[in-house]
Amino acid sequence: MGLFKKEKSSEKLTPDMAGYRPEPEWWPDLTEYRKGMLLHNISFEDIDALLKEYATIWSDKKQVVCDFCYTSLPDDPTWIYLEFPNFEGIPHYKNLWNYQDLLIWFSQKADREFCLAIPRNQFQPLFLSMMDKQNPRGDSCVGIYADRDFYFEVPGDLFEWGPVPTSAFNYAGFLKDTFQFDTQWIPKVANCEWKKTRITLTFSE
């Protein structure tokens, strides 16, 4: 993943062009994905406290009770794997928004963090995102979906595509080089002991 670069253009943008901003309904739909969040150098107590604090930020009409499960990786316990649930009855784009917003929220305590969503269908693409280190406000993410760069800004509900790729993206190699993270560690969490935090989130109708 290169640094996301915004490109100015006077012509009308189409979905295949860099800078295209789809409506939320056309954001990546990760409903059928296992949405993981990988957090480095953060304690279970911090995760529990941050989740409970996060649940108090908004107060809207629709309430959804959700369980966040998390465990440390057997090969490197300094990494925590947090499973991001689907919020039942909530549109996929609101789930995506919270998925990215929580990544930013956990960066208060973690010193490295990224999202990796793995599809249940092997023919669907991976989803990878991380904090946008070029943004001093710390309220945006950059990532790769279907091998294509994207930029996501939380306050503006803004999703923007980068250029169409010319070659496949090496997810495992990128995570190894950037985060010193081995993707082969992830399947082993199936046999781990999990912690759970239950919170109630609210959404506008």
C-alpha angles and dihedrals in degrees: 000000000000125000109287108250123195113223122207117219134173093205125086109271121235127197092265093057131088112254095034112145112200123202113261092260087066097049115114110292108222097171093118094043132099098237112208130184117200115206125184128209097001128125129233087241091056092049092050092048095046093049092051091047091048090056091061097055099084133035113196135151103259114071124198124186111211138176121222112200123194141171140173120257113254094221094050117012091191085078120075121201112210120191112219111213128218109248104231115239093010121119116254093246092058089051089052091048092054091043090059095037091055091051088058091044093054092049086079088078108015119079093206127025141164141159122237117181117191120200122231087219110068091213093063121088127254121251120220129175139166140173116294099242092189091065111084090195090063094218103116141066136208126206153145128260123170086358089297126121119240138181122212124192114192102201094049097040084233124161116181129181124224124212123310107263124250093202141018119279119241101225097175093047093048094051091048093051098039104035104015086239126147113211090207088073093069102072090057092068088079088079097044131105109255133213120212135206119189118203137165116233125191129217135189114250 
